[in-house]
């Protein structure tokens, strides 16, 4: 064969390969490499499902070539020999079409989930996920809860929402530097800005990285997790929400509230997550049942919309008029909100008739972790005086995270800026025999 013919064939082959490559990867056009699914697991996240002392759920994503995946788990050891005793658990697979929203690439991916059960309480476990071949992740750690009331530390975030990768990354990483031993993280809604936009979810997972894989997440749905998939269609929960978060299903609630309204009992702390976006009446009875029958030493409620909004012109009337009386009646200790892109901590005293008593009711916090900021309104907060609200600390134009530690008869709350500086601190002290509480403000 002549050199001319050889060169022509090589050129033709190169052209064909390039042509084929363009069309084979057309669906990846415009995607960052960390958005593109592959056989290697990504978007790995731990969530609570069942008793936190004996179980945990893990969810992750691959491309659609991985038809069956597994997770492995073992008690963590001082050297690599622990891996020889690892239990392999077959994952459930859920095909998911990202392209349901036309703003996303036309991709079908697979979400995989495993529910680890029958674990030992207060034990450090190592786990990894993969297909069972050569594509396992690194080994990752989490510790199961203790069965009895013990010291608990967790982190709480308000809205991440905007410019997540560029600006929220440093916030969640500073939170990890500040409280690496936190057991879980509450995300009080608006994790992303556009509910169905897969790029934003990719940013949220990349920003958190291994932190999502080791801190167990407790997510609440915000209003930005509810949007139409297309014009002239009704609001819909983020199409990614249920595939990517394996959360408790409260069967006595409407299906639309499954995995957005749920309860977690952690070391004698009851955490009630509400969906403040819709079907509010249905949740009123659920909230009362979860509080009325609760024997936990501490009661915490989180939902996206602020019961006491610190931003001008914003008001969650249903929460204030219908949910708050239940929080008062059943002695809720702490309410964690987002939505208003500013910072406010206040409290409500218990009332005897129309008079305030010395006994503390609930502490209410609104916070923001992302870069989108609103100005606070002192007039707005003053308008809640007839509801018993007393303002303790406010701030604006600042990204915050909060570390909450519960030990013995005290709940310590500390708010930090994105720089790691302490901004606000208070302590709730509680007499478990009488359920009377006092509040100590020691904000810097």
N, C-alpha and C positions, 0 to 999 in steps of 0.2 A: 504494500500500500504506500502511495506517495505521501510526502510530508504535507502536501496541500490537502489531501483527503483526510489525513489524520487530524490536522488542525481544524478542518471544517466539522468533522464529527465531534471533536472536543467542544467546539464552540456551540454546536447544536445541543449537545448534552447539557452544557452550562445554562443555555437559554431555557431549555425544558425544565431543568431543576429549579431555576429562579421563578419561572412561570408557575410551576406546581406549588412552590413554596408560598408565593403570594396568595394563591387561592386557598391553600390548605390552612393558612393562618389569617385569612381575611377577618375571621371572627375575633381575632386578637388585636385588630388594628386599633391603635391609639391607647392600648392598655399598658400600664407599667408592668414590669416583669413580676412584681409582687402581687399584682391583681390576677395574673393568669393562673388558672388551676392546672395542676399536674398530678401525677401519681403520688407525689410526696404530699403528706398532710399539711394543711395550713388552717388558719382561723380556729385554732384549738382553744377551747374554753371549758372551764369547770363550772358546774352549777349544782345547787342542792336539789336532790330528789330523794324523798324518804328521810329517815333519821340521820342527821349529820354525824352522829357518833358511829354509825355502821354503814354508811353508804355515801356515794357521790356519783354524779353524772359527768361525762365528758363528751363533747361534740366537736367534730372537725369536718373539713371539706377536702375533696379531691376532684380530679376531672372524672369524666364518666367512663373511663376505662377501668376504674377500680370498682368492680361489681360487688366485691366482698372484702370487708376490712375487719380488723380485730384490734383489741387493746390488751395489753399485758400489765399486770400489777403484782407487786410483791412488797413485803415489809422491807423498807430501806435498810441497807447494811453499811458497814464501815469500809467495805471494799466491793469489788464487782461480783463477788460470788452470790450476792442476793439474787441476781438475775436468773440463776439456775433454778430457783424455786418459784419463778413467776407463773401466775395463773393467766391463761389466755382466755379472753372472753370475746365471743363473736358479736360484731356490731350490727345494729339495724341500719339499713341503707334507705335513703330517701332521695330519689331523683328530683332535681329542682331546676326549673327553666328560668334563668336570670332574665332572659329576653322577654318575659311577660311585660316588663316595663320597656318600652321601645327606646328609652334613653340608655339602656344597658346593651352590652354586646350580646349577640344571639348565641348564648352558651347554655348548655345543659351540664350541670355539675352534680356531684353526689355528695350529700351530707351523711355522715356516719355518727352514730351515737351508741354509747355503752353506759349501762347503769351498773356500777360496782356495788355489790351487796355483800352482806355478811362479813363486813370488815370488823376489826377490833377497835374499840374506843381508844382515844388518846394515843394513836399510833401513827408514826411517820411512814407513809407509803411512797413508793416510787412507781410511776406508771409511764407507759409510752404507747403510741398508736401507730398503726400502719396496716399494710395488707398481709403481713405475715411473711413477707419475702425480704428484700434488701432495702426497703424504704421506710423502716421504722424511724420515728423521731428519736431525739435524745431522751434519756430518762428524766422525769420531772417529779417534783415532790408536792405532797399535800399532807396535812395532819388531820385525822378525824377528831371530832369533838369529844370532850369528856361526857360521861353520862350524867354527872351531877353538876351542880352549880359551881362554877370555877371562873377564874379570871378570863375575860374575853376582850379582845381588841379587834376593831374593824375600822374601815375607812369609808367615808361617804363623799360622793361627788354630786354636785349639781350639773347642769347642762354642759356637755362637751361641745356638741352641735356643729360648730363652724371651724374651718381651717384646722381640722382635727390633727392631721399629721404634723403640720408645721407648728401649731401652737399648743395643742393639748398634750402632745408627747412629753414635753418637759414637765408638765404638771403631774401626770400619773407617775412619771419616773421619780420626781421629787417625793411624791407620796410614798413610793416604795422605799426610797432612801430613808425616809423619816420613820416609817413603821413597817419594816420588812417582815416582822412577826405577826402582822395582821392576819386574821383567819379568813376574812371575806371582805368584799367591797360592795356597797350599795350604790347603784347608779340611778339617780332620781329622775330619769326620763330625758328625752331629747339627746340621745346618744349621738344621733346624726341630724342633719338639717332636712334632707329630702328622703322621706321614708324608704323608698324603693331603690334609691340610687346606689348601685353596688360599689362604685368607687369610694363612696363615703364609708361604707361598712369595711371596705378593704383598709382604708386609712385608720379606722377605729381599732381594728385588730392589729395593724402594724404598729400603731402608737403604743399599744399596751404590750405587744410582744409576749415574752415569757411570763409577764405579770398576770395576764389573763389565764395562763396555764397553771399558775400556782395559787393565786388568790381565787377563792370561789366567788363567782359573781352573783349578785342579787339585783337584776335589772327591773326597773319599772318603765312602762311605756309612757312616752310624752306625746304632746300633740303633733310634734314633727315626726313621730313614728306612725302617724295616721294621715294618709293623703290618697287622692284618687290615683289609680294606675294609669288612667287616660282621661282626657277631657270628657266632661259630662257624665262621669261615673262617680259613684258615692265614695266617701272616705273609706279607706281600707287599711288595716294594720299592715305594717311593713311586710312585704312578701318574704323577706329574709328572717323575720323574727322567730317564727316557730321552727323552721328548719335548723337554725343555728343556735338556739337556746333550748336545752332540754330542762323544762321546769315543771313544777307540780301542777296537776290538773285537778281543779276542784269540781267534782262531778255534779254537785248540787247547784252550780252556777250555769248560766247559758253558755253554749259552746263558744260564742264570740269572746267570752272572758277567760277561756282556758289559756293558761300560761301567761296571762297578764294580771290576774288577780289570784293571789296565793298566799300561803302562810309558811314560815320557817320557824321551827322551835330549836334554838341553839343554846345549850347549857343554861336552861331555865330563863331564857330570854325569848319572848314571842315577837317575831317581826311580821307584820301584816303589810303586804304590798297591794295597793289598790290601783285600779285603772281609772284615773280621773277624767278620761276623755269621753266616755259614753256609758250607757246602761248603769247610771248612777243609782237609781232606785233599787235595782237588783242587788247592788253591792251593799246597800244600807243594812239589809237583814243579815247578809254574810258578815259584815263588820261587827254587828251586835252579837252574833253567835260566837265569833272568834274571841270577843272580849268578855262576854258574859260567862263563858265556860272556861275561862283562862285562869290557871293557877300559877302561871309563871311569875317569877319575882320582878321582872321588868317587862314592860309592854312598849313596843316601838311601832309606829305606823309611818309608812312612806308612800307618797304618791307624787305625781309630777306638779300639779297646780298648787300654788301656795294657799293654805288656809287663811293666813294673814298676809296679803300681798304688800310688799314694800314699794312697788313700782306704781307710779301714778296712772290712774285710769284702768287698772287691772283688778279684777275682782272674781274670786271663785265663790259665788254666792251659795251654791249648793253645798260645797264642803263646809262653809262657815255656818250655814243655818241648819244643815241636816246631819253631817258627819261630826262636827265639833261637839254637839250635845252628848253624843255617844262617847267621845273621847273624854269628856268631863265626867260623865256618869260612871265609867268603868276604870277611871284612874290611869289613863295612858300617860307615860312618862316623857316621851320624846317623839316629835313629829318632824320628819325630814322631807323637805320639798325642793323644787327647782323652779323652772319656768320664767322667773322674773329677772334673771340676769343681773342681779345685784345681791347684796348681802344684808340679812337682818336676823338677829336672834332676839326673841322675847319670850315672855311666859304669861301664863294665866293663873291667877290665884283661885283657890277654891272659894266659893261664895256661900254665905248663909243668908238666904233671902236675897236682898240686893246689896249686901255688905260683903266686901272681901274679907277673908280670914288670913291668918298667917300661914296657912297650909298651902303648899304649892300644888298647882294642877299639872299641866303639861308645859314643857319647853318646846317652842316652835322655831325652826330654823329654815330660812330660804338661802340658798347658796348657788354659786355658778363656778364651774371649773374651766370653761372654755373662754375664748377671746371676745365673744359677743357680749357687750356690756350695756346696761341701762343705768340711768340715774335713779337713785332712791327718792322716796317722797316722805318726808316727815309728817306732812299733813295727812297723807293716806294712812300712815300708822296711827296717828292720833285719832282718826275716825273710828278705830276699833275699840276705843276706851269703853264703850257701852257693852262690849262683849267680854270685858275683863282683861284685855290685852295690855301688857306693860312692856315697853321696848327696853332692851338691855344693851344692844350693840348693833351698830349699822356700819356699812362701808359701801363703796361703789368703785367702779372702774378697776377692779382687782380680781384676778383669778385665785380661787381658793380650793383647798381640800380640807377635810376634817377627819381627825382621828378620835375615836370614841373608845374609852377603856372602862370596862365594868368589873369591879372587884369588891368583894365583901358587900358593904352597904352603900357603896358610892358608884356613881356614873360620872366619869370625867370626860368633858367635851373640850376639844382644842381645835381651833381653826387656824390653818397655816396659809400663808400666801404661796404663790408659785416659786418664790425664792427660798422657801423653807423657813421664813420668819413667822413667829407666833403673832397672831392678830387678836385672838379672842379665846377666853378660857372661862369655863364655869364647872361647878361640881354640884350634882344632885345627890343629897344624902337621904336615905330612906329607912324608916323603921318598918321592918317586914311584919311585925306583929300588929301594928296599927295602920300601916300603909301611909302614914303621914310623911311628908317630904319637906325638905328645906333646900333653898338654892343659894349657893355661894358664888358671887360674881367676882372674878379676879382677872378681868381683861387687862392686858398691858396698856 
